[in-house]
Amino acid sequence: MAAEAGTGSPEEVPGAEKRFLRYAFFKVAREWRAMEQDSKEVCMREFVEVLGKASQVELSFFSLVGIRGDVDFMILFDSASLDDQQAIMASALATKMGRYLETPYSYLAMTRPSRYLGSHRHPGQEGTTQDRVPDSRFLFVYPFVKKREWYALPFGERQRMMAQHFMIGHNYPAIRIHTGYSYGLDDQEFVLAFEGDDPAEFLALVEELRGSEASKYTQLETPIFTCRRVTPERMLSLLG
């Protein structure tokens, strides 16, 4: 349903930088909601302060309250080192609020240029240092797996089908894709994240992509998360 790599080494792209992405979805335990408001505020302040110390990890915050029932918020971790991500996550879980957090879903991936782009280059392209999730209102995230038959096809055939995919995407310039690669790192092959301001436009894009030739080789593209970008303080205050 989106741009992704096949087997083999990616082409080198000027400014390319491989980074680790972790999409961590959290659910707050029922016991926390029953706490007095003063105690909640102490927990929230400590949690935000700890996350604010993540100097080596770029963090983005999203709320899913009122959007999904099985998760409350998502934090996107972006760094050059997994050790840095582990350290800040361990510190967050050691806070008072961390004791009440569960992680129903967590997806790990890395950035890299797509092999299917060929010689096509543009500013902010995937896998470059300029490719960072901006401040659009929504981020649509899901794991993605291709059927094994896809990888048995000649590369030229796969590239032809992906070219059709790209052309459809160009019809929706306000929607931007961020592809994370998970081969051997996590259960899925990719983590796809589309960002934009209008969910209706993303819905239209996905509906059109369903008819593309490459979509016949999709094995898995759920669960899908519609995430609303917020400040960390707003993310916690929405918990109620």
HELIX and SHEET records of a PDB file:
HELIX    1   1 ARG A   30  ARG A   33  1                                   4    
HELIX    2   2 GLN A   37  LEU A   51  1                                  15    
HELIX    3   3 LEU A   82  LEU A   93  1                                  12    
HELIX    4   4 MET A   97  TYR A  100  5                                   4    
HELIX    5   5 ARG A  115  LEU A  117  5                                   3    
HELIX    6   6 ARG A  148  ALA A  152  1                                   5    
HELIX    7   7 PHE A  155  HIS A  170  1                                  16    
HELIX    8   8 PRO A  199  LEU A  209  1                                  11    
HELIX    9   9 GLU A  213  TYR A  217  5                                   5    
HELIX   10  10 PRO A  232  SER A  237  1                                   6    
SHEET    1   A 8 LEU A 101  MET A 110  0                                        
SHEET    2   A 8 PHE A  20  VAL A  28 -1                                        
SHEET    3   A 8 PHE A  73  SER A  79 -1                                        
SHEET    4   A 8 GLU A  58  SER A  63 -1                                        
SHEET    5   A 8 PHE A 225  ARG A 229 -1                                        
SHEET    6   A 8 PHE A 138  LYS A 146 -1                                        
SHEET    7   A 8 PHE A 190  GLY A 196 -1                                        
SHEET    8   A 8 ARG A 176  TYR A 181 -1                                        
SHEET    1   B 7 LEU A 101  MET A 110  0                                        
SHEET    2   B 7 PHE A  20  VAL A  28 -1                                        
SHEET    3   B 7 PHE A  73  SER A  79 -1                                        
SHEET    4   B 7 GLU A  58  SER A  63 -1                                        
SHEET    5   B 7 PHE A 225  ARG A 229 -1                                        
SHEET    6   B 7 PHE A 138  LYS A 146 -1                                        
SHEET    7   B 7 THR A 218  LEU A 220 -1                                        
END                                                                             
